Amino acid sequence: MAFAENLQQLPSIAHIAELQLFDNQGQLAATIPNAPGKIGSLTLYHALYAKHGRIDAEAAEEGLVLFAEHTADAKAHPGSHPNIDRLLEVIASGQGYTVTIIAKPETSAS
C-alpha cells in the first residue's frame, strides 16, 4: 500500500499537539509537531508508539514499511526525509527513543 493509504488505517492524532522523542540519556532528541507537512510523520510515529511503547528497532522496521514509497526516496536522498532517516538510524545503531505525547490544550465551550 502507498503511504497515504497506510495513514488512513492509523489512529487519529487530533488530540496531539506534538510528539517528543528522548534518547537513551533522557535528552530531547526531536519533536514532531501537529503541523502541516508533519502530520503524516506524527500519525505514523504515534501509531508505532501506541503499538510498541517506544521507537525501537522493531518499531522502526514497521515504520519503514508504513512510510512506503517515501522510504526508498529517503534512502536515495539522505536528509530529505528526516523522520525516515531517524528510523534508519534506530535500526543501524540499535538505539531507540522513548516517547512523550503532548496533548492539545482542551478548549472550553462558552
MMTF fields as JSON, N, C-alpha, C and O atoms, coordinates in Angstrom:
{
  "mmtfVersion": "1.0.0",
  "mmtfProducer": "UNKNOWN",
  "numBonds": 439,
  "numAtoms": 440,
  "numGroups": 110,
  "numChains": 1,
  "numModels": 1,
  "chainsPerModel": [1],
  "groupsPerChain": [110],
  "chainIdList": ["A"],
  "bondAtomList": [4, 2, 8, 6, 12, 10, 16, 14, 20, 18, 24, 22, 28, 26, 32, 30, 36, 34, 40, 38, 44, 42, 48, 46, 52, 50, 56, 54, 60, 58, 64, 62, 68, 66, 72, 70, 76, 74, 80, 78, 84, 82, 88, 86, 92, 90, 96, 94, 100, 98, 104, 102, 108, 106, 112, 110, 116, 114, 120, 118, 124, 122, 128, 126, 132, 130, 136, 134, 140, 138, 144, 142, 148, 146, 152, 150, 156, 154, 160, 158, 164, 162, 168, 166, 172, 170, 176, 174, 180, 178, 184, 182, 188, 186, 192, 190, 196, 194, 200, 198, 204, 202, 208, 206, 212, 210, 216, 214, 220, 218, 224, 222, 228, 226, 232, 230, 236, 234, 240, 238, 244, 242, 248, 246, 252, 250, 256, 254, 260, 258, 264, 262, 268, 266, 272, 270, 276, 274, 280, 278, 284, 282, 288, 286, 292, 290, 296, 294, 300, 298, 304, 302, 308, 306, 312, 310, 316, 314, 320, 318, 324, 322, 328, 326, 332, 330, 336, 334, 340, 338, 344, 342, 348, 346, 352, 350, 356, 354, 360, 358, 364, 362, 368, 366, 372, 370, 376, 374, 380, 378, 384, 382, 388, 386, 392, 390, 396, 394, 400, 398, 404, 402, 408, 406, 412, 410, 416, 414, 420, 418, 424, 422, 428, 426, 432, 430, 436, 434],
  "bondOrderList": [1, 1, 1, 1, 1, 1, 1, 1, 1, 1, 1, 1, 1, 1, 1, 1, 1, 1, 1, 1, 1, 1, 1, 1, 1, 1, 1, 1, 1, 1, 1, 1, 1, 1, 1, 1, 1, 1, 1, 1, 1, 1, 1, 1, 1, 1, 1, 1, 1, 1, 1, 1, 1, 1, 1, 1, 1, 1, 1, 1, 1, 1, 1, 1, 1, 1, 1, 1, 1, 1, 1, 1, 1, 1, 1, 1, 1, 1, 1, 1, 1, 1, 1, 1, 1, 1, 1, 1, 1, 1, 1, 1, 1, 1, 1, 1, 1, 1, 1, 1, 1, 1, 1, 1, 1, 1, 1, 1, 1],
  "groupList": [{"groupName": "MET", "atomNameList": ["N", "CA", "C", "O"], "elementList": ["N", "C", "C", "O"], "formalChargeList": [0, 0, 0, 0], "bondAtomList": [1, 0, 2, 1, 3, 2], "bondOrderList": [1, 1, 2], "singleLetterCode": "M", "chemCompType": "L-PEPTIDE LINKING"}, {"groupName": "ALA", "atomNameList": ["N", "CA", "C", "O"], "elementList": ["N", "C", "C", "O"], "formalChargeList": [0, 0, 0, 0], "bondAtomList": [1, 0, 2, 1, 3, 2], "bondOrderList": [1, 1, 2], "singleLetterCode": "A", "chemCompType": "L-PEPTIDE LINKING"}, {"groupName": "PHE", "atomNameList": ["N", "CA", "C", "O"], "elementList": ["N", "C", "C", "O"], "formalChargeList": [0, 0, 0, 0], "bondAtomList": [1, 0, 2, 1, 3, 2], "bondOrderList": [1, 1, 2], "singleLetterCode": "F", "chemCompType": "L-PEPTIDE LINKING"}, {"groupName": "GLU", "atomNameList": ["N", "CA", "C", "O"], "elementList": ["N", "C", "C", "O"], "formalChargeList": [0, 0, 0, 0], "bondAtomList": [1, 0, 2, 1, 3, 2], "bondOrderList": [1, 1, 2], "singleLetterCode": "E", "chemCompType": "L-PEPTIDE LINKING"}, {"groupName": "ASN", "atomNameList": ["N", "CA", "C", "O"], "elementList": ["N", "C", "C", "O"], "formalChargeList": [0, 0, 0, 0], "bondAtomList": [1, 0, 2, 1, 3, 2], "bondOrderList": [1, 1, 2], "singleLetterCode": "N", "chemCompType": "L-PEPTIDE LINKING"}, {"groupName": "LEU", "atomNameList": ["N", "CA", "C", "O"], "elementList": ["N", "C", "C", "O"], "formalChargeList": [0, 0, 0, 0], "bondAtomList": [1, 0, 2, 1, 3, 2], "bondOrderList": [1, 1, 2], "singleLetterCode": "L", "chemCompType": "L-PEPTIDE LINKING"}, {"groupName": "GLN", "atomNameList": ["N", "CA", "C", "O"], "elementList": ["N", "C", "C", "O"], "formalChargeList": [0, 0, 0, 0], "bondAtomList": [1, 0, 2, 1, 3, 2], "bondOrderList": [1, 1, 2], "singleLetterCode": "Q", "chemCompType": "L-PEPTIDE LINKING"}, {"groupName": "PRO", "atomNameList": ["N", "CA", "C", "O"], "elementList": ["N", "C", "C", "O"], "formalChargeList": [0, 0, 0, 0], "bondAtomList": [1, 0, 2, 1, 3, 2], "bondOrderList": [1, 1, 2], "singleLetterCode": "P", "chemCompType": "L-PEPTIDE LINKING"}, {"groupName": "SER", "atomNameList": ["N", "CA", "C", "O"], "elementList": ["N", "C", "C", "O"], "formalChargeList": [0, 0, 0, 0], "bondAtomList": [1, 0, 2, 1, 3, 2], "bondOrderList": [1, 1, 2], "singleLetterCode": "S", "chemCompType": "L-PEPTIDE LINKING"}, {"groupName": "ILE", "atomNameList": ["N", "CA", "C", "O"], "elementList": ["N", "C", "C", "O"], "formalChargeList": [0, 0, 0, 0], "bondAtomList": [1, 0, 2, 1, 3, 2], "bondOrderList": [1, 1, 2], "singleLetterCode": "I", "chemCompType": "L-PEPTIDE LINKING"}, {"groupName": "HIS", "atomNameList": ["N", "CA", "C", "O"], "elementList": ["N", "C", "C", "O"], "formalChargeList": [0, 0, 0, 0], "bondAtomList": [1, 0, 2, 1, 3, 2], "bondOrderList": [1, 1, 2], "singleLetterCode": "H", "chemCompType": "L-PEPTIDE LINKING"}, {"groupName": "ASP", "atomNameList": ["N", "CA", "C", "O"], "elementList": ["N", "C", "C", "O"], "formalChargeList": [0, 0, 0, 0], "bondAtomList": [1, 0, 2, 1, 3, 2], "bondOrderList": [1, 1, 2], "singleLetterCode": "D", "chemCompType": "L-PEPTIDE LINKING"}, {"groupName": "GLY", "atomNameList": ["N", "CA", "C", "O"], "elementList": ["N", "C", "C", "O"], "formalChargeList": [0, 0, 0, 0], "bondAtomList": [1, 0, 2, 1, 3, 2], "bondOrderList": [1, 1, 2], "singleLetterCode": "G", "chemCompType": "PEPTIDE LINKING"}, {"groupName": "THR", "atomNameList": ["N", "CA", "C", "O"], "elementList": ["N", "C", "C", "O"], "formalChargeList": [0, 0, 0, 0], "bondAtomList": [1, 0, 2, 1, 3, 2], "bondOrderList": [1, 1, 2], "singleLetterCode": "T", "chemCompType": "L-PEPTIDE LINKING"}, {"groupName": "LYS", "atomNameList": ["N", "CA", "C", "O"], "elementList": ["N", "C", "C", "O"], "formalChargeList": [0, 0, 0, 0], "bondAtomList": [1, 0, 2, 1, 3, 2], "bondOrderList": [1, 1, 2], "singleLetterCode": "K", "chemCompType": "L-PEPTIDE LINKING"}, {"groupName": "TYR", "atomNameList": ["N", "CA", "C", "O"], "elementList": ["N", "C", "C", "O"], "formalChargeList": [0, 0, 0, 0], "bondAtomList": [1, 0, 2, 1, 3, 2], "bondOrderList": [1, 1, 2], "singleLetterCode": "Y", "chemCompType": "L-PEPTIDE LINKING"}, {"groupName": "ARG", "atomNameList": ["N", "CA", "C", "O"], "elementList": ["N", "C", "C", "O"], "formalChargeList": [0, 0, 0, 0], "bondAtomList": [1, 0, 2, 1, 3, 2], "bondOrderList": [1, 1, 2], "singleLetterCode": "R", "chemCompType": "L-PEPTIDE LINKING"}, {"groupName": "VAL", "atomNameList": ["N", "CA", "C", "O"], "elementList": ["N", "C", "C", "O"], "formalChargeList": [0, 0, 0, 0], "bondAtomList": [1, 0, 2, 1, 3, 2], "bondOrderList": [1, 1, 2], "singleLetterCode": "V", "chemCompType": "L-PEPTIDE LINKING"}],
  "groupTypeList": [0, 1, 2, 1, 3, 4, 5, 6, 6, 5, 7, 8, 9, 1, 10, 9, 1, 3, 5, 6, 5, 2, 11, 4, 6, 12, 6, 5, 1, 1, 13, 9, 7, 4, 1, 7, 12, 14, 9, 12, 8, 5, 13, 5, 15, 10, 1, 5, 15, 1, 14, 10, 12, 16, 9, 11, 1, 3, 1, 1, 3, 3, 12, 5, 17, 5, 2, 1, 3, 10, 13, 1, 11, 1, 14, 1, 10, 7, 12, 8, 10, 7, 4, 9, 11, 16, 5, 5, 3, 17, 9, 1, 8, 12, 6, 12, 15, 13, 17, 13, 9, 9, 1, 14, 7, 3, 13, 8, 1, 8],
  "groupIdList": [1, 2, 3, 4, 5, 6, 7, 8, 9, 10, 11, 12, 13, 14, 15, 16, 17, 18, 19, 20, 21, 22, 23, 24, 25, 26, 27, 28, 29, 30, 31, 32, 33, 34, 35, 36, 37, 38, 39, 40, 41, 42, 43, 44, 45, 46, 47, 48, 49, 50, 51, 52, 53, 54, 55, 56, 57, 58, 59, 60, 61, 62, 63, 64, 65, 66, 67, 68, 69, 70, 71, 72, 73, 74, 75, 76, 77, 78, 79, 80, 81, 82, 83, 84, 85, 86, 87, 88, 89, 90, 91, 92, 93, 94, 95, 96, 97, 98, 99, 100, 101, 102, 103, 104, 105, 106, 107, 108, 109, 110],
  "secStructList": [7, 7, 2, 2, 2, 2, 2, 2, 6, 1, 7, 7, 7, 6, 6, 3, 3, 3, 3, 3, 3, 3, 7, 6, 6, 1, 7, 3, 3, 3, 3, 3, 3, 1, 1, 6, 6, 6, 2, 2, 2, 2, 2, 2, 2, 2, 2, 2, 2, 2, 2, 2, 1, 1, 5, 7, 2, 2, 2, 2, 2, 2, 2, 2, 2, 2, 6, 6, 2, 2, 2, 2, 2, 2, 2, 2, 1, 6, 6, 1, 7, 2, 2, 2, 2, 2, 2, 2, 2, 2, 2, 2, 2, 7, 7, 7, 5, 3, 3, 3, 3, 3, 3, 7, 7, 7, 7, 7, 7, 7],
  "xCoordList": [0.834, 0.0, 0.878, 2.024, 0.325, 1.011, 0.906, 0.047, 1.787, 1.829, 0.461, -0.004, -0.184, -1.479, -2.514, -3.328, -2.496, -3.425, -3.097, -3.998, -1.82, -1.413, -1.89, -2.363, -1.768, -2.18, -3.657, -4.052, -4.466, -5.914, -6.243, -7.321, -5.335, -5.562, -5.097, -5.316, -4.456, -3.853, -4.765, -5.612, -4.589, -5.437, -5.282, -4.263, -6.312, -6.341, -5.288, -4.95, -4.786, -3.859, -4.48, -3.768, -5.787, -6.472, -6.215, -6.242, -5.969, -5.763, -4.303, -4.007, -3.398, -1.967, -1.446, -1.71, -0.709, -0.038, 1.328, 1.718, 2.055, 3.346, 3.759, 3.253, 4.693, 5.294, 6.763, 7.432, 7.264, 8.664, 9.403, 8.897, 10.612, 11.465, 12.666, 13.354, 12.911, 14.029, 15.015, 14.618, 16.309, 17.338, 17.572, 16.91, 18.516, 18.787, 19.343, 19.331, 19.83, 20.322, 19.22, 19.466, 18.005, 16.899, 16.865, 16.098, 17.7, 17.746, 16.722, 16.537, 16.058, 15.12, 15.893, 16.769, 15.576, 16.302, 15.554, 16.174, 14.223, 13.431, 11.998, 11.528, 11.316, 9.881, 9.228, 9.802, 8.022, 7.233, 5.921, 5.078, 5.747, 4.543, 3.347, 3.501, 2.17, 0.945, 0.788, 0.066, 1.487, 1.538, 1.596, 2.035, 1.156, 1.222, 2.632, 3.628, 2.693, 3.969, 4.541, 5.498, 3.963, 4.451, 3.375, 3.665, 2.142, 1.016, 1.184, 0.869, 1.672, 1.878, 2.891, 2.658, 4.017, 5.038, 4.52, 4.765, 3.804, 3.253, 2.281, 2.323, 1.419, 0.444, 1.159, 0.791, 2.176, 2.897, 3.674, 3.593, 4.423, 5.189, 4.245, 4.545, 3.109, 2.146, 1.643, 1.546, 1.323, 0.847, 1.925, 1.624, 3.174, 4.273, 4.426, 4.6, 4.36, 4.46, 3.301, 3.508, 2.091, 0.921, 1.067, 0.646, 1.654, 1.805, 3.011, 2.915, 4.138, 5.397, 5.816, 6.674, 5.222, 5.579, 6.823, 7.16, 7.504, 8.711, 9.067, 8.444, 10.051, 10.538, 11.848, 12.91, 11.754, 12.924, 13.116, 12.421, 14.047, 14.348, 13.131, 12.899, 12.354, 11.165, 10.143, 9.569, 9.927, 9.004, 9.53, 8.764, 10.843, 11.444, 11.27, 10.971, 11.457, 11.255, 9.822, 9.587, 8.869, 7.469, 7.214, 6.483, 7.819, 7.664, 8.149, 7.521, 9.27, 9.791, 8.816, 8.665, 8.159, 7.147, 5.971, 5.475, 5.529, 4.378, 4.675, 3.784, 5.909, 6.284, 6.293, 6.347, 6.24, 6.052, 7.012, 8.229, 6.473, 7.292, 8.276, 9.288, 7.998, 8.904, 10.191, 11.22, 10.136, 11.332, 12.405, 13.573, 12.028, 13.005, 13.588, 14.786, 12.755, 13.235, 14.196, 15.202, 13.88, 14.763, 16.125, 17.155, 16.126, 17.396, 18.209, 19.437, 17.53, 18.216, 18.671, 19.622, 17.999, 18.302, 18.384, 17.49, 19.459, 19.592, 19.439, 19.983, 18.689, 18.461, 17.154, 16.679, 16.572, 15.337, 14.102, 13.052, 14.212, 13.098, 13.637, 13.882, 13.821, 14.471, 13.767, 14.43, 12.456, 11.76, 11.949, 11.863, 12.203, 12.564, 14.034, 14.397, 14.885, 16.31, 16.474, 17.337, 15.647, 15.727, 15.423, 16.09, 14.431, 14.114, 15.255, 15.582, 15.851, 17.001, 18.147, 18.827, 18.362, 19.423, 19.129, 20.043, 17.876, 17.496, 17.871, 18.422, 17.576, 17.9, 19.41, 19.917, 20.124, 21.578, 22.3, 23.264, 21.834, 22.537, 21.99, 22.695, 20.734, 20.102, 19.661, 19.159, 19.842, 19.469, 18.113, 17.965, 17.131, 15.791, 15.472, 16.36, 14.196, 13.714, 12.517, 11.688, 12.445, 11.203, 10.382, 10.912, 9.091, 8.164, 7.319, 6.863, 7.122, 6.164, 5.192, 5.593, 3.908, 2.859, 2.409, 2.048, 2.432, 1.935, 0.538, 0.379, -0.452, -1.839, -2.125, -1.527, -3.056, -3.537, -4.295, -4.967, -4.189, -4.957, -6.456, -6.928, -7.177, -8.624, -9.212, -8.81, -10.16, -10.831, -12.195, -12.904, -12.539, -13.84, -14.859, -14.585, -16.028, -17.109, -17.769, -18.023, -18.042, -18.692, -20.158, -20.897],
  "yCoordList": [-1.189, 0.0, 1.252, 1.23, 2.31, 3.597, 4.267, 3.92, 5.219, 5.926, 6.517, 6.35, 7.198, 7.823, 6.783, 7.042, 5.624, 4.554, 4.013, 3.721, 3.882, 3.398, 4.356, 3.917, 5.66, 6.641, 6.522, 6.729, 6.194, 6.076, 4.949, 4.941, 3.998, 2.858, 3.12, 2.291, 4.271, 4.546, 5.43, 6.148, 5.375, 6.165, 7.671, 8.153, 8.381, 9.841, 10.473, 9.938, 11.613, 12.4, 13.751, 14.668, 13.881, 15.156, 15.728, 16.944, 14.868, 15.291, 15.636, 16.054, 15.467, 15.624, 16.966, 17.347, 17.672, 18.904, 18.576, 19.129, 17.656, 17.214, 15.922, 15.545, 15.256, 14.028, 14.335, 14.884, 13.98, 14.218, 12.895, 11.924, 12.866, 11.681, 11.959, 12.967, 11.056, 11.191, 10.052, 8.896, 10.387, 9.361, 8.589, 8.832, 7.663, 6.792, 7.538, 7.008, 8.76, 9.57, 10.484, 11.281, 10.364, 11.186, 12.578, 13.433, 12.805, 14.113, 14.184, 13.223, 15.333, 15.537, 15.511, 16.347, 14.559, 14.384, 14.989, 15.447, 14.99, 15.504, 15.714, 15.102, 16.592, 16.76, 16.69, 17.1, 16.164, 16.139, 16.848, 16.292, 18.079, 18.838, 18.419, 17.841, 18.718, 18.527, 19.787, 20.718, 19.785, 20.952, 20.497, 19.384, 21.349, 20.982, 20.516, 21.105, 19.47, 18.909, 17.889, 17.189, 17.798, 16.861, 15.883, 14.942, 16.09, 15.292, 13.807, 12.96, 13.48, 12.078, 11.408, 10.305, 12.078, 11.512, 11.402, 10.401, 12.424, 12.38, 11.212, 10.478, 11.04, 9.942, 8.597, 7.73, 8.431, 7.162, 6.902, 5.806, 7.892, 7.715, 7.445, 6.615, 8.141, 7.908, 6.466, 5.817, 5.965, 4.583, 3.591, 2.593, 3.851, 2.965, 2.97, 1.919, 4.147, 4.261, 3.527, 2.811, 3.705, 3.042, 1.522, 0.834, 1.004, -0.442, -0.992, -2.046, -0.289, -0.827, -0.232, -0.794, 0.895, 1.513, 2.369, 3.027, 2.377, 3.19, 3.055, 2.277, 3.798, 3.649, 2.871, 3.443, 1.558, 0.683, 0.112, 0.508, -0.809, -1.351, -2.02, -1.877, -2.747, -3.409, -2.38, -2.53, -1.344, -0.275, 0.44, 0.779, 0.664, 1.351, 0.553, 1.119, -0.758, -1.617, -1.491, -1.348, -1.546, -1.405, -0.016, 0.122, 0.992, 2.356, 2.521, 3.216, 1.879, 1.971, 1.353, 1.851, 0.274, -0.341, 0.622, 0.805, 1.232, 2.133, 3.414, 3.962, 3.89, 5.077, 4.764, 5.674, 3.495, 3.003, 3.658, 3.573, 4.302, 4.857, 5.919, 6.165, 6.547, 7.573, 6.97, 7.644, 5.698, 5.047, 4.915, 5.204, 4.484, 4.36, 5.723, 5.837, 6.75, 8.098, 8.589, 9.231, 8.283, 8.691, 8.007, 8.624, 6.731, 6.012, 6.576, 6.627, 6.994, 7.547, 8.982, 9.439, 9.693, 11.111, 11.379, 12.009, 10.902, 11.116, 12.593, 13.475, 12.833, 14.194, 14.789, 15.783, 14.196, 14.754, 14.341, 14.971, 13.308, 12.811, 12.517, 11.357, 13.545, 13.332, 12.326, 11.636, 12.231, 11.285, 9.84, 8.92, 9.637, 8.296, 8.03, 6.929, 9.044, 8.901, 8.473, 7.654, 9.025, 8.676, 7.197, 6.536, 6.674, 5.244, 4.373, 3.344, 4.791, 4.053, 4.042, 3.028, 5.156, 5.253, 4.362, 3.753, 4.283, 3.39, 1.956, 1.236, 1.541, 0.176, -0.025, -1.042, 0.933, 0.806, 0.811, 0.071, 1.644, 1.806, 0.903, 0.595, 0.483, -0.263, 0.63, 0.138, 1.934, 2.903, 3.505, 4.182, 3.267, 3.76, 5.019, 5.696, 5.317, 6.525, 6.192, 5.349, 6.867, 6.877, 8.038, 8.953, 7.982, 8.937, 9.597, 8.951, 10.891, 11.636, 12.304, 12.939, 12.152, 12.776, 14.04, 13.99, 15.157, 16.407, 16.637, 16.819, 16.623, 16.781, 18.244, 19.159, 18.431, 19.774, 20.265, 19.483, 21.549, 22.074, 21.91, 22.094, 21.565, 21.44, 22.842, 23.761, 22.974, 24.261, 24.156, 23.162, 25.178, 25.148, 25.893, 26.954, 25.303, 25.934, 26.991, 26.768, 28.134, 29.205, 29.226, 30.044],
  "zCoordList": [0.0, 0.0, 0.0, 0.449, -0.501, -0.527, 0.85, 1.66, 1.09, 2.364, 2.717, 3.844, 1.784, 2.055, 2.467, 3.354, 1.844, 2.221, 3.606, 4.393, 3.9, 5.221, 6.314, 7.362, 6.072, 7.077, 7.417, 8.564, 6.434, 6.666, 7.631, 8.225, 7.795, 8.687, 10.124, 11.008, 10.356, 11.661, 12.515, 11.984, 13.847, 14.749, 14.539, 14.043, 14.927, 14.834, 15.746, 16.803, 15.309, 16.131, 16.487, 16.897, 16.334, 16.551, 17.948, 18.134, 18.916, 20.301, 20.629, 21.748, 19.67, 19.939, 19.422, 18.282, 20.268, 19.859, 19.257, 18.228, 19.926, 19.406, 20.069, 21.126, 19.42, 19.927, 20.157, 19.282, 21.333, 21.67, 21.762, 22.325, 21.202, 21.238, 22.128, 21.965, 23.07, 24.0, 23.79, 23.645, 23.773, 23.578, 24.874, 25.883, 24.833, 25.986, 27.188, 28.299, 26.987, 28.093, 28.642, 29.547, 28.091, 28.551, 27.952, 28.394, 26.942, 26.293, 25.164, 24.418, 25.048, 23.954, 22.647, 22.423, 21.787, 20.532, 19.343, 18.384, 19.409, 18.294, 18.742, 19.701, 18.027, 18.216, 16.843, 15.834, 16.837, 15.605, 15.944, 16.648, 15.443, 15.772, 14.924, 13.848, 15.424, 14.659, 13.811, 14.169, 12.677, 11.806, 10.351, 10.061, 9.449, 8.024, 7.644, 8.064, 6.858, 6.436, 7.402, 7.071, 8.598, 9.622, 10.067, 10.806, 9.631, 10.118, 9.796, 10.632, 8.606, 8.249, 9.162, 9.657, 9.385, 10.279, 11.705, 12.379, 12.17, 13.522, 13.654, 14.642, 12.682, 12.714, 12.784, 13.577, 11.955, 11.897, 13.192, 13.749, 13.675, 14.914, 16.088, 16.945, 16.13, 17.208, 17.173, 18.215, 15.986, 15.862, 16.283, 16.938, 15.913, 16.32, 17.84, 18.456, 18.432, 19.887, 20.569, 21.55, 20.052, 20.642, 20.603, 21.532, 19.544, 19.392, 20.157, 20.786, 20.106, 20.64, 21.987, 22.667, 22.378, 23.656, 23.601, 24.586, 22.489, 22.251, 20.78, 20.057, 20.339, 18.969, 19.06, 19.306, 18.858, 18.875, 17.476, 16.54, 17.331, 16.001, 15.374, 14.174, 16.166, 15.631, 15.136, 14.057, 15.935, 15.526, 14.279, 13.378, 14.24, 13.092, 11.806, 10.755, 11.889, 10.705, 10.197, 8.997, 11.127, 10.748, 10.148, 9.167, 10.743, 10.239, 8.808, 8.009, 8.487, 7.115, 6.119, 5.004, 6.519, 5.655, 5.481, 4.369, 6.573, 6.512, 5.732, 5.083, 5.788, 5.008, 3.507, 2.68, 3.167, 1.794, 0.802, 0.964, -0.209, -1.292, -0.803, -1.458, 0.328, 0.847, 1.406, 1.461, 1.822, 2.355, 1.285, 1.544, 0.092, -1.0, -1.352, -1.611, -1.362, -1.663, -0.583, -0.883, 0.669, 1.769, 1.676, 1.947, 1.291, 1.142, -0.026, 0.036, -1.077, -2.255, -2.031, -2.666, -1.134, -0.885, 0.617, 1.181, 1.274, 2.724, 3.088, 2.425, 4.151, 4.615, 4.122, 4.671, 3.097, 2.548, 3.342, 3.219, 4.142, 4.964, 6.372, 6.705, 7.195, 8.5, 9.41, 10.185, 9.335, 10.21, 9.759, 10.573, 8.479, 7.983, 8.281, 8.694, 8.07, 8.397, 9.851, 10.169, 10.731, 12.157, 12.366, 13.163, 11.662, 11.786, 11.263, 11.854, 10.157, 9.612, 10.62, 10.775, 11.299, 12.298, 13.504, 14.06, 13.908, 15.022, 14.674, 15.507, 13.454, 13.033, 12.984, 13.457, 12.418, 12.271, 13.619, 13.814, 14.543, 15.821, 16.926, 17.886, 16.789, 17.867, 19.016, 20.027, 18.871, 19.907, 19.575, 18.557, 20.419, 20.168, 20.945, 21.462, 21.017, 21.681, 22.556, 22.212, 23.685, 24.444, 23.897, 23.267, 24.149, 23.544, 24.618, 25.562, 24.457, 25.263, 24.307, 23.332, 24.601, 23.803, 24.536, 25.712, 23.839, 24.388, 23.799, 22.592, 24.669, 24.216, 23.893, 24.459, 22.969, 22.69, 23.918, 24.591, 24.207, 25.34, 25.069, 23.947, 26.117, 25.967, 25.866, 26.58, 24.971, 24.843, 25.516, 25.364, 26.244, 26.921, 26.069, 25.507, 25.997, 25.225, 26.094, 27.278, 25.5, 26.288, 25.97, 26.517]
}
